[in-house]
Amino acid sequence: MKAIQFQEYGTPDVLQVVDIPVPTLKPGEVLVQVKAVGVNFADTMRRRNRYLAKTPLPYIPGSEVAGVITEVSPEITQFRVGDRVVALTGGGGYAEYVTLPENAVFPIPEQVDFDQAAALLLQGLTAYHVLRTSGQFSEGESVLVHAAAGGVGTLAVQLAKLWGAGKVIATASSSQKLELALSLGADVGVNYSAADWNDQVTEHTDGKGVDIVLEMVGGEFFQKSICCLATFGRLVIYGRAGAETTQFDPSVLMQRNTSVVGFWLTRIMQRPAMYRESVRELLRYVAEGTLQLIIGERVPLTEASRAHELLEGRRTTGKVLLIP
């Protein structure tokens, strides 16, 4: 089978197409023919060796796949050949086939296609838990969603509105991206290319600030985001796309009883009850048509380097998929 692998860290051109054997099943596993693969910033961070966990070499990236089961271990009764499934893989997803433990796989509802399923899990779970778990969201609260036209952002805007947010303020780098965020339910759009974007956010909250900020850039962006918090507000960090080291005086948090909270999806996945229930809820939203998935790019698997270039160049809206 074909897969995408890198044998050294670096720019997108280190991603190489390789021919490797189809993986063999271990007890308790299923073999899935991959129909769509989600591309995420975490993949680019692994490629650059900047991820939170060590990335071994050689490495096949890809943390979420949707596809069809082509083989099951004899002891498995929950799934059978031909079932449509979606899963977080932890790595190895940029390939035509993957093996997965039975407890990592979820059936895809009939109303959901492969592209939607692959676009949902990692960023949907992130949006879900940065709001509900780390952000401790309550109905009526205001939320500031940065990069609101991206994969996590488009879903966070919708989930915040679905759960009864009082006001959702979306930031993005262009009027086109802001229009997308507004079409998904955001109440206000702010272009973060403007030097005074944080002042604009404060103005849109009548000087009070927002209850929750979802932040994934770092550096000056982080500093200005703290200034946007209301009394008892929470800033949730779920990425560092800017790759900048951030320093701040923690005493500023005392002034309005604000909090800074970190989020890493891996820790949620280590709590199966929490993880599995939120996956089912998200799939139900998509099946019902309550949650819209924005797929910006469908790129052939063999052109994975181009997908990374698009993502790192911030030239995408919504989700980027690889199609084997």
C-alpha positions as MATLAB code, in Angstrom:
seq = 'MKAIQFQEYGTPDVLQVVDIPVPTLKPGEVLVQVKAVGVNFADTMRRRNRYLAKTPLPYIPGSEVAGVITEVSPEITQFRVGDRVVALTGGGGYAEYVTLPENAVFPIPEQVDFDQAAALLLQGLTAYHVLRTSGQFSEGESVLVHAAAGGVGTLAVQLAKLWGAGKVIATASSSQKLELALSLGADVGVNYSAADWNDQVTEHTDGKGVDIVLEMVGGEFFQKSICCLATFGRLVIYGRAGAETTQFDPSVLMQRNTSVVGFWLTRIMQRPAMYRESVRELLRYVAEGTLQLIIGERVPLTEASRAHELLEGRRTTGKVLLIP';
ca = [
       0.000    0.000    0.000;
       0.989    3.633   -0.345;
       1.662    5.795    2.692;
       3.212    9.173    3.464;
       6.283    9.104    5.658;
       9.044   11.442    6.781;
      12.493   10.218    7.775;
      13.782   13.594    8.931;
      12.194   16.690   10.439;
      11.686   19.787    8.353;
       9.584   21.578    5.762;
       6.702   19.933    3.848;
       9.059   18.492    1.232;
      10.313   15.899    3.750;
       6.967   14.113    3.288;
       7.601   11.209    0.929;
       5.349    8.644   -0.764;
       6.448    5.129    0.238;
       5.278    1.605   -0.578;
       4.931   -0.527    2.550;
       3.094   -3.774    3.410;
      -0.554   -3.624    4.434;
      -0.501   -3.945    8.249;
      -1.464   -7.297    9.750;
      -4.114   -7.653   12.419;
      -3.359   -8.213   16.083;
      -5.959   -9.599   18.481;
      -8.757   -7.105   19.107;
      -8.079   -5.085   15.952;
      -9.849   -4.277   12.691;
      -8.290   -3.458    9.321;
      -9.712   -0.340    7.678;
      -9.393    0.717    4.054;
      -9.011    4.475    4.380;
     -11.357    6.686    2.366;
     -10.465   10.074    3.900;
      -7.784   11.376    6.269;
      -7.944   14.543    8.330;
      -4.973   16.938    8.135;
      -4.229   18.910   11.289;
      -1.731   21.435   12.629;
      -0.518   18.700   14.968;
       0.723   16.823   11.871;
       2.792   19.825   10.809;
       4.163   20.232   14.341;
       5.228   16.582   14.377;
       6.892   17.028   11.004;
       8.859   19.955   12.428;
       9.571   18.099   15.713;
       7.690   20.733   17.708;
       4.892   18.541   18.995;
       4.161   18.083   22.716;
       5.172   14.419   22.529;
       8.347   13.053   20.939;
       7.941   12.034   17.292;
      10.039    8.972   16.360;
      11.647    8.555   12.944;
      10.639    7.349   10.457;
       7.057    8.483   11.028;
       3.732    8.237    9.209;
       1.532   11.139   10.357;
      -2.256   11.269   10.453;
      -4.467   11.085   13.523;
      -7.993   10.651   12.136;
      -9.375    8.436    9.401;
     -12.697    7.347    7.972;
     -13.107    4.205    5.906;
     -14.468    0.696    5.492;
     -13.558   -2.357    7.557;
     -12.029   -5.031    5.325;
     -10.959   -7.539    7.995;
     -11.700   -8.195   11.677;
     -10.005  -10.267   14.341;
     -11.923  -13.491   15.089;
     -12.919  -12.443   18.615;
     -14.566   -9.165   17.536;
     -18.366   -9.191   17.432;
     -19.171   -5.461   17.477;
     -17.955   -4.813   13.903;
     -17.927   -6.761   10.656;
     -16.445   -6.472    7.168;
     -18.115   -3.678    5.207;
     -18.903   -1.437    8.191;
     -18.263    2.287    7.693;
     -16.193    3.604   10.592;
     -14.230    6.602   11.845;
     -11.415    6.698   14.382;
      -8.599    8.651   15.933;
      -5.419    6.726   15.219;
      -2.697    8.477   17.239;
      -0.566    8.385   14.068;
      -0.196    6.355   10.892;
      -3.311    7.701    9.190;
      -1.642    8.977    6.004;
      -1.996    5.553    4.397;
      -4.333    3.410    2.307;
      -4.925    0.969    5.185;
      -4.681    1.163    8.979;
      -5.239   -1.297   11.809;
      -7.179   -0.035   14.811;
      -8.191   -1.389   18.206;
     -11.894   -2.209   18.402;
     -12.459    0.329   21.192;
     -11.014    3.177   19.083;
     -13.519    2.756   16.243;
     -16.961    4.356   15.903;
     -19.660    3.493   13.368;
     -20.479    6.286   10.938;
     -24.206    7.146   10.919;
     -25.972    6.534    7.624;
     -26.548   10.274    7.094;
     -22.806   11.084    7.383;
     -20.313   10.543    4.554;
     -16.617    9.655    4.777;
     -15.417   13.230    4.248;
     -17.648   14.555    7.020;
     -16.584   11.826    9.423;
     -12.865   12.370    8.792;
     -13.320   16.131    9.170;
     -15.059   15.830   12.505;
     -13.212   13.874   15.135;
      -9.996   15.621   16.105;
     -11.129   19.201   15.600;
     -14.676   18.504   16.713;
     -13.486   16.957   19.956;
     -11.088   19.850   20.454;
     -13.820   22.445   19.936;
     -16.162   20.475   22.185;
     -13.770   20.113   25.111;
     -12.026   23.492   24.989;
     -15.481   24.977   25.460;
     -17.208   22.512   27.770;
     -14.403   20.813   29.716;
     -11.514   23.280   29.934;
     -13.532   26.446   29.321;
     -16.343   25.405   31.699;
     -18.842   27.037   29.339;
     -22.242   28.015   30.730;
     -25.322   29.082   28.796;
     -25.434   32.828   28.205;
     -21.662   33.359   28.368;
     -19.680   35.153   25.663;
     -16.952   33.419   23.661;
     -14.062   34.749   21.560;
     -13.056   32.238   18.870;
      -9.750   32.968   17.148;
      -9.116   31.627   13.616;
     -12.865   31.151   13.396;
     -12.754   30.051    9.741;
     -10.409   27.151   10.508;
     -11.238   23.563   11.368;
     -11.589   24.025   15.130;
     -12.905   27.570   14.786;
     -15.840   26.767   12.501;
     -16.955   24.031   14.878;
     -16.387   26.063   18.055;
     -18.547   28.896   16.701;
     -21.380   26.486   15.974;
     -21.136   24.565   19.245;
     -21.069   27.770   21.300;
     -24.258   28.971   19.596;
     -25.851   25.522   19.830;
     -25.226   25.474   23.579;
     -26.687   28.954   24.102;
     -23.785   31.417   24.084;
     -24.818   34.999   24.741;
     -22.409   36.382   22.152;
     -19.808   34.753   19.909;
     -17.040   36.998   18.578;
     -15.039   35.507   15.716;
     -11.610   36.610   14.528;
     -10.030   35.801   11.168;
      -7.490   37.272    8.749;
      -9.809   38.319    5.904;
     -13.314   39.559    5.235;
     -14.080   36.335    3.330;
     -13.165   34.200    6.333;
     -15.145   36.450    8.655;
     -18.181   36.109    6.396;
     -17.922   32.330    6.768;
     -17.788   32.588   10.566;
     -20.793   34.921   10.587;
     -22.740   32.544    8.329;
     -22.138   29.788   10.904;
     -23.652   31.828   13.707;
     -20.981   34.220   15.000;
     -22.505   37.492   16.203;
     -19.478   39.691   15.511;
     -16.455   39.428   13.223;
     -13.080   41.079   13.919;
     -10.068   41.030   11.597;
      -7.080   40.077   13.741;
      -4.716   41.653   11.204;
      -5.715   45.016   12.695;
      -3.358   46.219   15.425;
      -6.291   47.123   17.672;
      -8.297   43.905   17.309;
      -8.333   43.386   21.068;
      -9.770   46.881   21.609;
     -12.486   46.059   19.080;
     -13.366   42.916   21.024;
     -13.663   44.946   24.230;
     -15.886   47.491   22.497;
     -18.208   44.753   21.251;
     -18.706   43.627   24.864;
     -19.408   47.147   26.168;
     -16.063   47.159   27.937;
     -16.771   44.009   29.970;
     -14.657   41.531   27.998;
     -15.512   37.939   27.106;
     -16.041   34.980   29.396;
     -14.033   32.476   27.308;
     -11.184   32.951   24.821;
      -9.998   30.055   22.646;
      -6.340   30.737   21.831;
      -3.826   28.787   19.742;
      -1.215   31.239   18.459;
       0.909   32.444   21.389;
       3.224   35.427   21.664;
       1.635   38.853   21.401;
      -1.639   37.235   20.369;
      -1.800   35.530   23.755;
      -0.981   38.754   25.593;
      -3.765   40.672   23.863;
      -6.202   37.807   24.383;
      -5.724   37.985   28.161;
      -6.693   41.665   27.970;
      -9.996   40.611   26.372;
     -11.122   38.554   29.373;
     -14.055   39.554   31.540;
     -14.045   39.148   35.322;
     -13.785   35.404   36.077;
     -13.004   34.838   32.382;
     -11.085   31.791   31.143;
      -8.486   31.672   28.378;
      -7.992   28.161   26.980;
      -4.734   27.422   25.142;
      -5.078   24.508   22.711;
      -2.173   25.070   20.297;
       0.828   27.177   19.429;
       0.618   27.815   15.720;
       2.866   30.855   16.051;
       5.606   28.731   17.674;
       6.480   31.699   19.888;
       7.509   31.356   23.524;
       5.088   33.346   25.637;
       5.950   35.136   28.857;
       3.556   37.065   31.053;
       3.204   38.309   34.600;
       0.711   35.948   36.271;
      -0.323   38.683   38.686;
      -2.414   40.196   35.848;
      -4.783   37.268   36.361;
      -5.527   38.495   39.884;
      -6.976   41.803   38.740;
     -10.196   40.257   37.378;
      -9.958   36.731   38.815;
      -9.174   35.338   35.367;
      -7.709   31.932   34.494;
      -5.417   30.452   31.835;
      -6.073   26.776   31.117;
      -4.157   24.379   28.879;
      -5.808   21.739   26.700;
      -4.371   18.666   24.954;
      -6.792   16.209   23.366;
      -4.568   13.236   24.221;
      -5.557   13.599   27.881;
      -9.258   13.465   27.009;
      -8.688   10.254   25.040;
      -7.211    8.713   28.184;
     -10.641    9.007   29.810;
     -12.751    6.658   27.675;
     -16.154    7.510   29.167;
     -15.676   11.244   28.537;
     -14.128   10.704   25.107;
     -16.605    8.188   23.734;
     -19.718   10.067   24.850;
     -18.539   13.310   23.237;
     -17.784   11.476   19.949;
     -21.305   10.064   19.893;
     -22.790   13.490   20.606;
     -20.806   15.137   17.813;
     -21.709   12.427   15.283;
     -25.349   12.855   16.261;
     -25.159   16.613   15.641;
     -23.749   16.015   12.154;
     -26.305   13.305   11.347;
     -29.131   15.628   12.422;
     -27.740   18.514   10.373;
     -27.222   20.614   13.507;
     -23.456   20.844   13.012;
     -22.088   21.849    9.610;
     -18.642   20.641    8.565;
     -16.694   23.015    6.316;
     -14.292   21.102    4.048;
     -11.984   23.561    2.357;
      -9.603   21.251    0.494;
      -9.612   17.615   -0.687;
      -6.042   16.729   -1.648;
      -4.807   13.375   -3.046;
      -2.828   11.389   -0.472;
       0.252   11.488   -2.688;
       0.201   15.305   -2.510;
       0.363   15.499    1.281;
       3.190   18.024    1.140;
       0.882   20.442   -0.699;
      -1.764   19.979    1.973;
       0.779   20.920    4.643;
       1.855   23.968    2.652;
      -1.748   25.140    2.380;
      -2.358   24.647    6.083;
       0.830   26.323    7.279;
       0.349   29.175    4.830;
      -3.116   29.816    6.307;
      -4.569   29.556    2.827;
      -7.438   27.307    3.845;
     -10.858   27.573    5.421;
     -12.430   24.720    7.338;
     -10.921   21.260    7.124;
      -8.188   19.895    4.854;
      -8.559   16.233    3.866;
      -6.277   13.733    2.154;
      -7.997   11.255   -0.154;
      -6.168    7.934   -0.806;
];
